[in-house]
Amino acid sequence: MSHPALSIPAFAVPHAITPLLEVQDLQVHFGSKPAVRGISFTVHEGETLALVGESGSGKSMTALSVMGLLPDGGRASGTIRFAGRDTSTLSPAARRALRGGEIGMIFQEPMTSLNPVMTIGAQIVEALRQHQPLSRTAAKARALELIDLVRIPDPKRRFQDYPHQLSGGMRQRVMIAMAVACGPRLLIADEPTTALDVTIQAQVLELLDRLRRDLSMAVLLITHDLGVVGQWADRVAVMYAGRKVEEGDPSALFALPLHPYTQGLLRASPRLDDAQHYTQGPLTEIPGSIASAAGQDGCAFAPRCPQAVAACRAAVPSLRILESGRKVACPLAHQD
Amino acid sequence: MKRHLPRLARIAGHAGLRALPTAIGIVILGFFLLQQAPGDAVDVLSGESGGLSTEAAAALRHHAGLDQPVLSQLAAYLTGLAHGDLGWSARFNVPVTSLILQRLPGSLLLSGTALVVSVLAGAALGALMAAREGSWADRGLSVAALLFYSLPSFWISLMLIVVFSIHLGWLPSGGSQTIGGPEGGLAGLLDHARYMVLPVTSLSLFYIAIYARLVRVAMIEARAQDYVRTARAKGLSESRILIRHILRNALLPLTTVAGMHLGGMLGGGVVVETVYGWPGLGRLAYESVIGRDFRVLLGILLLSSLLVIVANALVDILQGLLDPRVGVSHAA
């Protein structure tokens, strides 16, 4: 073979301080309805940032905005910088070069995210040849390596298979192979394991974690599963109703959640080591629903918040940076 | 391709197994139905010639086998069929096979061309409508499609003749070639083509309308699929996404429907062939009904049912080629 097996392109890091991805005051609207209401975050080279929140919190729309793949009718404002470049100033061709080239993305629905009438080999080859000047044979050889890389047995036979011949977990591995085909610097994983069996979930997450080390990628992990965050993320940002409410180191954040929403979220997740195990009593829940945030002045969580005071409903609380580096958008939160 | 062969062979095998009983059933059912029609070929001949003597009529009936009991007529017909003999036309006094073979090419040419034209035009218009969804072009074409879908083909045929043959004088109003015109070669072909424009248009408009609406919906549905988002996430260009990912999936329903329509087009040719005096099976069928020439009619019935069966088998195989999921459920 003429090319090295899945070599990682040696990127010259221009300024070590420049984050790989920098999102500033991102807002997404569908008509007059806001889905994301001004979120800012950064992802550094090689880092895994988990974006956590319940359905409707705007985490998927944030991810799609970074890719420039918002569904019809969605408008994004704010700035998204990738490797120092403002993506809104890029030409359509340059944006396409970014998608699948420098930024790979995998989706929540492995069952429907692959084209049913193309072999998985053809779909991986298509991703490769879009961004790299490879001959057919070279692209095929590389695709076989990728299938092997995502731990699918018997790559030669699987190359010829159609998506319907593969299980959900296998399909998600194919999606991952496609997303990392061109050695991206950032991988966006939008609920990559939600649709999979629990046993498969761990395998896929392990695979993602290994790949990000081997290929030195940064990962933006979108999830609602706090267990996933604790184990795989370097940093976690909690979203509620289109805003970031808390951000910090996962172990510190789980040990001492400061925002009432994060506290509620953690209380609502069953944990084996918890004294109050769900077999012994009802699960705690956060009363109300995220829909109450619509048209709400001030803190979006106030209608569901047990600690809310009058001031919470007057103005949107700003994100404070505490001494420990924790960021929290609640005026009542304080580190003791 | 090699991996597809067993699956495609299985699809073809299923179609073949179904074909024989279907064809026999159609023949027997058709035979009894036609017996119910009042009068026979001899009655018609007698009426046309201004009256036959009872003896002459009886002799003609005996010659055509029409004086036999119905069941023995059927038995004789089926025996003939088993030997590849479609019987004898009581009206024209020639074998049915030669009558049909004489008309078959004309019909196949007309319906085949109409099918190709309607699939191509329907797919193109449907794709255009989907691309401009909600625009004035989309709405205008939708209304036009609805119009051509509901207008009867004889009326469209007559209006086309009025406009293009009578007022504009651009195209001939009937027939299949200029009498004494060029034979063979490019000139002959062009002459033939000129005579085909109006019949093909009349036959196609209805199907174009159906296909355009079908493809429009299929495209709008296909492009909202998750795999199209995946294709975008790969950084593919819009044209590549359209051709490789959207169109290929959106055209699947079109192949099913168009295949089923091939039989309908052969049958629907009756009106168009009659209006334009096109020498095809449809007109032969019409003439046979008027002349009570039941053997010819049965022959046409059998032939068109065979064509429909073959067309359906071809569609099944084509679908198997286009969609890898087809024919999988039968696999043990």
Interface residues (C-beta under 8 A of the other chain):
Chain A: M67 L69 R96 A97 L98 R99 G100 G101 G104 M105 F107 E109 T112 S113 L114 N115 P116 V117 M118 E126 A127 Q130 H131 Q160 Y162 H164 M175 M178 A179
Chain B: R3 Q225 D226 Y227 R229 T230 A231 R232 A233 K234 G235 L236 S237 R244 H245 R248 N249 L252 L322 D323 P324 R325 V328
